[in-house]
Amino acid sequence: MTPLRGGHVTLAAAADTFLATPRTANPNTHRAYASAIDRVIALLGRERPLAEVTDAEIGAALTELWGPSAPATWNRNRAAVASWLIWCQTKKHWAAPSVPADAERRKENADETRAVAKTTIHRLLSRRDIPLREKTLWRMLYETAGRAAEILALNVEDLDLEHRRAPVRSKGGATEWVYWDSGTAHLLPRLLRLSDGSTRTHGPLFLSERRPVPARRPAAADICPHTGRARLGYDRARVLLEKYAGLDLHQLHHSAATHLGEAEVPLQLIMGKTRHKNPRTAMRYVKPGAEAIAKVTEVLAPRRRTH
């Protein structure tokens, strides 16, 4: 057995070393891991030695940060922290805590009504009380059928406004394209307009409400050069959609695929739009929604009598 070492490695140094590894090279992956790990070490003390932190403290930090969250959010952040700590133990052979057994994964219940009716989405996006940023993000998620992490990772300079498209990094690291329609095209110029009438040309597309505090300043690539504000995070975007509509970000992606299926768009085109590689996986996303099932039921009704 390799002896443990690194007794003086701080939480911050351990986190920085892990986040510099090839496993977090994908920008979306790096952002998700960094968000979870940074919040945990900020709570525990960035300069504390990794070897001095106990399993119980890790569990308490996870509970304080994400205890009330939805199972998917808890599981995502718990997995990021667990991966980091396991890497410290197995790859660097540092003395490091573990995620305790009582901070276990939570069951994510499959929701049979996960797709939202098209009329519900259009009503949501036409509400006057929805801020421009949220309206643009939700419209873009629906029209592109993109994943929230990919769309939130877009920069202004990525946008091909003329052709209504932008490149994104897929889960496997390949560059793919997402396409939007007139609704998003109408909103984007307003989102990019600054208070002095000029237009943002670089930096994150979707920005947080305020400038970051020095202690939690993100990487330069996640700071807008025009405003100094940081990139909007996944957790904040999730909270706002739940607040305004009681929906999950993934429901917009799932609903778009479902509505394409209900419109009898061929599976091959739906796979191209949603960028699924496996037809079996795509079929799971194009399950007919309640409206389509109700409509097809009319076929079973008795014929009306004609006079």
Sequence and secondary structure as in RCSB ss.txt:
>XXXX:A:sequence
MTPLRGGHVTLAAAADTFLATPRTANPNTHRAYASAIDRVIALLGRERPLAEVTDAEIGAALTELWGPSAPATWN
RNRAAVASWLIWCQTKKHWAAPSVPADAERRKENADETRAVAKTTIHRLLSRRDIPLREKTLWRMLYETAGRAAE
ILALNVEDLDLEHRRAPVRSKGGATEWVYWDSGTAHLLPRLLRLSDGSTRTHGPLFLSERRPVPARRPAAADICP
HTGRARLGYDRARVLLEKYAGLDLHQLHHSAATHLGEAEVPLQLIMGKTRHKNPRTAMRYVKPGAEAIAKVTEVL
APRRRTH
>XXXX:A:secstr
    B TT BHHHHHHHHHTSGGG SHHHHHHHHHHHHHHHHHH TTSBGGG  HHHHHHHHHHHHTTS HHHHH
HHHHHHHHHHHHHHHTS B      TTS        TT S  HHHHHHHHT TTS HHHHHHHHHHHHHT  HHH
HHT BGGG BTTTTEEEEE TTS EEEEE  HHHHHHHHHHHB TTS B  SSBSSB SS   GGG   GGGB T
TT  BB  HHHHHHHHHHHHS  HHHHHHHHHHHHHHTT  HHHHHHHHT S HHHHHHHT   HHHHHHHGGGG
S      
